Amino acid sequence: MTGRRFVLMHITTSSGHHRASCAIGQTLKRLDPLAQIVNVDAFQYTSRFVRWAISRSYLSIIRHQPDVWEYLYDNPAVHRRIQHLRVLLHRYQAGKLQRLLETVRPEAIACTQAYPCGMVADFKKHHNLSVPLVGVLTDYAPHLYWFHDTVDAYVVPSEQVKQRFVTRGVDPSRIKVLGIPIDRKFLEANDREATARALGLDPTHPIILIMGGGSGFGQIRDIMLSVDILPYPCQFVVVAGTNRSLLAWLQGQRFRHRVVSLGYTNDIPKLMDIATLLISKPGGLTTSEALAKHLPLVIVNPIPGQEAYNARFLLSHGAAVQAGSPETVRQTVRDLLDNPDRLAGLRRRNVELAHPNAAADIAGLLFELADGHAE
C-alpha cells in the first residue's frame, strides 16, 4: 500500500522558507508514515544565471541599499512592470515542473514562498492542472506576489493577514489562520540547567541570545559591543550562522562578560530555552519559534519589507520591543532586566499570539485536500 503523495516547495536551503517546508514535511511523515514527500528548492527550476542574479542582487540591496528594497517590496507599479519577466520565467520552468509532477503525481502541493507558489499557480492556469495548491505564508503580511486565482487555500499567521487577503478579493473560505509552521523541537521542553552548564553558563544569571538569521545578518558586532557594557552579571550566546568572518571576530574578541559564540547550529530550541530574552531581526520563522518558546524579543535591524511588517505586528500586540539602533540596544535590554513584570508581560503576549501546532494543522489541511482530490 502506498501513501499519499505531496510536493513541498521553497527557495534556498538556508532560509526560513526551507525550515517551514521541512516542518510541514516532517509532520506529514509523522502523521502518515506511508506518505511520499518531495521537498523542492524552486530555484533549481530556473537557470543558474537567474538563480545567481536573484540571490546576489537581493543580498546586495539588503546590505547596501535597504531603502531601494523598501521601494521595490510590495510596490504595485514594480509588480506590473515585471509581469512579463515572470511569464517568461514560468514558461522556461514549465517543462521541468511538468516532469516533476508527472514523476511524483502529487495529490497536493504546498509552497512556503511566493515565487514557487506563483510558478505552480501559473502552471495550473495554463495546463489545466487540478492538484490542490496551498500557499503558506512565513511572514506577518502578504505581498502582491502571493495573489493568484488558482491557489486553492492560503495559510496565514493572523486574522489581520486574513483581512488583507479578503480586501484583495480572496474568498474568506480559502484563507486559513493556522500560523507559521515550525519544527516540532520548538514544542519540546529542554533541561535548561543542563544546557546552560554544558555551554559553561550560569543558569541563575541572565542569558541573552543574539542571532541574525541563518546567515548571521545584521550589525551583530555593534550590538555585542553595546551590550557588553551592561552593569549586570549577564551572559551572551551569539549565533553567527554561516557568517564565518563574524564568528572569527567573536572568537578573537575579548569581552567583559561571558560570551559563547556559535556558528550554524541546530540547537536553537535549546538555546531559546535557556535565554532570558532574544535580540534578533524579526524573521518570520525566528519570530514564530520565539513565540512558541515564550521568549521575549528585542527587535533590531528589521529588513525593509517583510521584516518591517513582522516588527509592526509584534509591536502592535505588545509581544516585543524594538531598539532603534545597535547603540540603543543596551538601554533597551537594561530596561527589561530592571523590570521583571514587563518581561513577564511580553511572555504572556507570546503565549496568546503563538501557533505552536501550525505544522500539524497545515498537515491536516493537506491530507484533507489530498483525499478530496483522490476521490
N, C-alpha and C positions, 0 to 999 in steps of 0.2 A: 504494500500500500504506500502511495506517495502522498506527501503533504502538500499544503497549499503553497503556491509559488509567488514570490514578491521581488520586485526590483526597487531598491532604495538608491536615491541619487543625491549627491552633494558636490561641492567643489573643494579641491585641495585637502590633503590629508592632515595638515597641521591646523585645521580650522575648527571653530565651534560647530559649523555645519556638519563636519565629519563626525564629531563627537556625538551630536544629536542623532545622526543617521545610525551610528553604531549602537546607541542606546535603544533605538527602536528595533534594530535587527536582533540584538541580544534578547530583548524582551519577547519578540515574536518566537524566537527559538526556544526560549524557556517555557513559554505557554503552549507551544506546539513543537515538540522535538522533531517531528517529521517535516516541518516547514522548510522550504527551499528558498534561501535568501541570497540575492546577488546585490552587493553594495558597490556602487559605481561612482567614480570620480568623473563628472560630466566633462571636465576639461580634456579627458582622454579622447573625447569625441570631436575635438576640433584640432586644427593644425598646431604643430609645435610652436610656430611663429606667433599665432594668435594667442596661444596659452602664455607664452613668454611675454608678449606685449601687454596683455591684460594685467598679469601679475606684477611686472616691473613698473608699469605706469601707475597702477593703484598704490603700490608701496611708496613710489617716489612722490606722488602727490600728497599722500597722507603725511609723509615725513617732512616735506619741504614746502608744500603749498596747501595746507589744510583748508584755507579759505576757498580755493578752487574746487576742492571736493565738496565743500558745503554748497557751492553754487550748482554743481553737477547733480548732486544727490536729490532724487525725487523732484526734478525740475521738469514740468510738462513740456517746455519748449525743447529741452535736450532729448526727452523721451521721444518726441515726434521726429526729431531730426535723425535719430539713429535707427528708426524703424526699418529703413531699407537695409541697413547693415545687418540687423538682426535676422531679417528674412533670408539674406544671403548665407549667413552663418548656419541657420537652421536647415536650409536646403543642402548645404555642404555636409551637415551631420546626419541627414535623413537616412542615408544608406547604411551607415554604421549602426544607427539606432534601430533600424528595421531588422538588421541581422541579430542584434541583441535580443529584441523582442521575439523574433522567430525562434531563437535558440532556447530562451528561458520560458516563453509563453506565460508571462506573469498574469496573476488574477487580480493584482492591484499594484499600483506604483505610488511611491511616496517620495517627495523631493523636499529637502530641508534648506534649499537655497533657490532664489528666484530664477537664476539662469537656467538650470535644468528643468525647472517647472515650466518655463516658457517654451523650452525646446520640445518637451513632451506634449504640451498643450497644442502647439502648432502642428506637431505630427498627427495628433488626434484629429485636428480640424481638417487636414488635407489628405489623410489616409484612412479616414473612417474607422479609426481605432476605438473600440468600445471599452477597453480596460479602464476601470476606475482610477482616477488620478487625484492624489491628495497633496496639497501644498502645506507644509509645516513651517510656520514662521519661527525663527530663533531670535527675534528681537521684539521690542515692545511697541513697534509701529510698522505698518506696511508701507512700502513704496510702490510707485506706479508699475514696476516690472512684475509685480505679483498678479495683476488682474487679468484673468483670461476666462472666457465663457466656457471652455472645455475642461476646467478644473472641477471635479465632482464635489470636493469638500476642502475647506480650509481649516487648519487647526491654528488657533491664535491663543496668546497668553493671557488676555484680559478682555473684559467687557468693553473697555474703551476702544481696543483694537477692533473688536467685532463691529462696533458702531461706525468706525471709519470704513469698513468694508460695506456695510449697509448703505452709507452715504454715497459710495461709489456705485450703487445699484446692484450689489450682490445679494441674492436671496438669503435672508437670515437662516433658512434651513440648511444652507450649505456651509455655515460657519459654526465651528465647534470650539468653545472656550475650554481647552484641556490643558493648556500650559506648554512649557518648553521641555522637551524630553531630555532627561539627564541619566547618567549611568546609575545603576542600582546601588553602587558602592556609596553614593551620597545619602542613601536611606539607612545605611547601617551605622551603628554606634561603634566607635573605636575606644580602646583603652587610652584615655588622654594622658594619664601619668606615664604609662609605659612608652608611648610615642615621644613624649617630651624628654624623658630620661635618655632614650635611645639617641636623641639629637644633642644631648648634652645641655638640655634646658631645664630650668626650674619651673615646674608646673604651678608653683604658688605665686609666681610673679607674672605680670602681663606679658603675653607673647603676641607680637604684631606680625601678621603675614603680609608681605608685599609681593604683588605679581603684576605682570604686564602682558598677560596672554601667553600663548604658546611660543611666541617669537620674542618675548622679553621686551615688548614695545613700550615706548614712553620715557619720561625723564626720571628713570629709577635711580640713577646716580645722584641727581639733585635731591630727590626725595629722601634718599638714605642719609645724605649729608645733613639734611634739615632735621630729621627725626633723631639722629644720633646725639643731638644736643639736649634731648629731653632730660629733665632732672628727676628721673624715676629709674628704678632698677628694671628697666624694660629689656626685652629680648626680641630679636627680629629673625624671621625666616624670610629670605628673599629668593624668589624663584626666577631665574634668568631665562628659563625656557631654552630655546635653540640659539640664544644670543651669546655666542662664545666670548666676544670681547667684553660684554657686561660681566659675565661670570669671572673672567680673568681679573677684571678690575676689582670686583667684590672680594675675591680671594687674596688679592695683593694689598688691599687697603687695611689700615689699622683703625679700628673703630673703638669708640669709648664703651659701647655696650656690646653684649654678646650677640654675634651675628652668625647665623647659619646660612650659607649660600648654596643653592642647588641649581643644577641645570634642568633639562626637561625631565619631568618626573610623573609617574602615575599615582603618586601618593597624595595628591591634592585633597582627597576626602579626609585622610588622617591629619593633614596639616590644618585643614579648616576646623577639625575637632579640637585641636589644641589652642587655636588662635582666640585671642580676646576680641580682636577686630581685624578687618581686612582693608588694606589700601590697594586699590586697583582701578584700572579703567573699566567701565561698565559694559563689557561684552555680554551678549545675551546669555550665553551658556554659563559664564562665570557668575553673572548675577543670579541666575536660576539655581545654581549649585549653592551659592552663599545663602539664598533664601531658604533652601531645603535644610541647610545646616544651622539656620537661625543665627547667622554670623553677621554682625553689624558691618556695614561697608562705608568706607571713606572714598568717595569718587575723586579721581584725578585724571587729567588728560583724556577726556572722552573724545573719540574720533568724531568729527563733524558728521552729521547724518544719523546713521543708526544708533551709535552710542550716545549721541546727544539726546536722542529721543528716549533711550533707556534711562539716562540720568534724570530727565524731566519726569518720567513715570515714577521712578523710585522716590524722588524728592517730593513730588506732589502727594504721595501716600505716606510720607514720613518714615520711609523704610531705609533711608541712607542720608548721609550728609556729604557736602561737596567742599573740597578745598580749591580755592581759585587758582592756586599756583603751587609748585613744589615748596616754595618758601613758606607758604601758609599752612602746609600740612602739619607741621609741628604743633602749632597752636590749636588746630582742629583736633588733633589726637589728644593733646593735653586737656582740652575742654571735656572730651568724652571720658578720659580716665579719671578726671576730677568729679565726674557726675555719673555715678553708677545707675541712678534712676533713668537717666537719658539712654544709657546703653541698654538697659532692660526694656525701655520703651521701643527702641529700634528692633530688638529681638521679637517683641510681641507683634510688631507690624510685619516682620518677616514671616512669622507663622501664618498670619492672615493672608498674605499675598502668595505664599508658596503653593506650587502644584507638584508635590513630590511624586505623585503617581502618574504623571503625564505620559511617560513611556508606555505604561500598561494600558492607559486609556486609549492612546493612539493605536496600540496594537489591537485592542478590541474593535476599534473603528475599522481598521484594515481587514480584520477577519470578517467582520460583518459585510463590508463591500465585496471582498473576495468571494464569500459564499453566495452573495446575491448575483455576482457576475457569472458564477459557475452554474447557476440554475437554468 
